[in-house]
Each structure stands twice: as C-alpha cells, then as structure tokens.
Amino acid sequence: MVTINSTQFDGNQLVSQIQAWARELGFSQIGVADVDLSSAEPGLLAWLSQGFHGDMAYMASHGLKRARPAELVPGTVSVLTARMDYLPRTMDEGWQAVEWSRLQRPQEGIVSLYARGRDYHKVLRSRLQKLAERIAVEVGPLGFRVFTDSAPVLEAELAARSGQGWRGKHTLLLNREAGSLFFLGEIYLDLPLAHSAPVTDHCGSCDACMAVCPTQAIVAPHRLDARRCISYLTIEHAGAIPLELRPLIGNRIYGCDDCQLVCPWNKFAQRSVLADFDPREGLAGQPLVQLLAWTEEEFLLRTEGSPIRRIGHERWLRNVAVALGNALRTAVDAAAAQELRAALALRSEHPSALVREHVQWALDVPAG
C-alpha cells in the first residue's frame, strides 16, 4: 500500500488507473522505473570520455545527475515513463517502401518522419503535465516534474528499465508491438509506486541498423558516435559539416530514419492517435531548389510549432546546400544541373560564412 498524507492507496490499482488516464491523453504505454541507475553510470562516462557526444555539451555539463534522478529533482522516488507513437495516421501499409524511395529522388529534400508534424516537446510536455495533475487530484499534494527530451535525463535507460522495450543496437528503444517510432517522456514523482518489470532483448544476431547507417555512426552494438550521425550533423551540430561526411548525407536535410526503416521490428510500428503528428504541407517531398529559396521569414512561418524551427534558418540553408551538392553529383542532364547551380548561386553571397562555405562546396561538385 502507498500512504500519502495519511491516505492509503493500492499501488497496483493506482498504476492501472494512471495507465487508463494516459491512454485518454494519447499515450501508448506507461511504466514505472526505480531511481537507482548506478549501473548505467560507467557506460555514460565512457561514452562521454570518447567524445561521442560531439558539440552536445549539455550531455556532460550536469555530471552524473543524468543517471541520478533523485539528485536532479530532490525528493524523487519513482519515475513514471511514457511512450507515445508518432507514425502519422495517414501512412499506408507500405510506408517503409515509400520512405526508402525518397532517397532515389535526390532533388527532393527528406525530413525525418518525427519532424513533419507538430513539435513533440510541446505535445508530450502538456499532456504529461495534465497526467501529473490528474494524479495529484487522486492522491493529494504531489511533488513532480515532467520531462521530454529537455533535461539531463537518461530517457531510453529509464524506459527500458520500466518495461517500455529494450535498447536496440542503434541505441534507440525497441518494442515488440510498436517498433521504435515513438517519443518518450517522464514524470519524476515523490510518490512511491510499484516498478514495472523490464523486457528481454530481441535483436538477436541482427545488425541491419549498423550495416545500413550511411556514415557508419553505430561504431559497435549499442554504441553511437554522434559526431558521425546524420541526425546530429543536421540538427545538433552548429558548425561546418565535415567534408568527408557531406557526400554521405545525400538528400537528408533534417534527421535520418535509415536505421529505423531497416529494422524488422518497425513492421509493427503503430500509427499515432493524434492529429498533431500528421505531416505538414511543404515538409515532405519538396524540391531542394524551393527549400533553399525560403527566406528567413518564410522559414519561420512554415516551421512555426515545428521541431525544425530550433535549428534556425542558417543551419537549414546549410543542410539544403549540402543536399543540392549531392543532387548535382547525380544530375542526369545539363538542364537539371543548370537549375541546381542557379539556385545555389542565389545564395553564394549570403551574409553567413557558414552558408557561403556549404554553397560553394556544392557549386564545386562536378555534375553527373
């Protein structure tokens, strides 16, 4: 039994009730994790010591608080973990083949599936807040704090320990009924709850995610060098993209889904129940020449409420310029190459040195 302010609750019944409330809010699964993540600390320290976090200084700035929930939020005794599917409702059964085919159209830009709709930070955070408030109505005064990829939290580790799935070799969480196309969120609670049982690993000998990675960023099972990851390079990395990696990025302009597309478990990916993750017009299948022509005002307008906005117009142009350079390499005729070069030339005197550098690199790529 759980005692809060002299009132007793059946812990298992309360978790079942929380799960029901969570489903009403659009969450796919709820779990409860312990706050003792000490066994994860050596792996975190080793990853950081190898510099695999790249420019993401925030990964190291909080020390081991990332693996110590009770230090990050004093008073925390349980972590409620939440999973929310994001595969758009409009996706057909053959969605993986559709996404692979985008790579065969190098003059179009590819935005990662998760980023084509509303910013998941906003969607999950508001719904986690509502869930926590609903729990407080039931149990009385409650200390809590909600997180969605927004603080030094070991999200995948907490989710794995609370039965949401297991860590795939690409480091993402995998679920037997839902693949990996879902977001994670947490509520740190001062309420003791029964912990959920973890599940076993079901990757076996499969290494498809490692083999398909365009930049070979998955350097070993469960070990990702973010500095080579296309998602990191196009989103988190603020500077120049390394020359040797630019050709490998292809036409991916925001994120990369390859390791998820190839994963056999994603045949079970579940469609979202929310309209928030429906793709916005203009963010999928758009010609790169049009995307490079977006003014800053147009960029801000089209990405309002989208996770894409966080990279800013400068990095957007940098990414699109790299993709255009790669498109030039595959241009099938002189007219197509001329159109791509003309679009790049319009940005050749951009005020940003970062943009100019990547535009010039693209212009120097031999066509065909």
Secondary structure, 3 states (H helix, E strand, C coil): CEEECCEEECHHHHHHHHHHHHHHCCCCEEEEECCCCHHHHHHHHHHHHCCCCCCCCHHHHCHHHHHCHHHHCCCCCEEEEEEEECECCCCCCCHHHHHHHHCCCCCECEECHHHCCCCHHHHHHHHHHHHHHHHHHHHCCCCEEEECCCCCCCHHHHHHHCCCCEECCCCCEEECCCECCEEEEEEEECCCCCCCCCCCCCCCCCCHHHHHCCCCCEEECCEECHHHCHHHHHHHCCCCCCCCCHHHHCCEEECCCHHHHCCHHHHHCCECCCHHHCCCCCCCCCEHHHHHCCCHHHHHHHCCCCHHHHHHHHHHHHHHHHHHHHHHHCCCCHHHHHHHHHHHHCCCCCCCHHHHHHHHHHHCCCCC
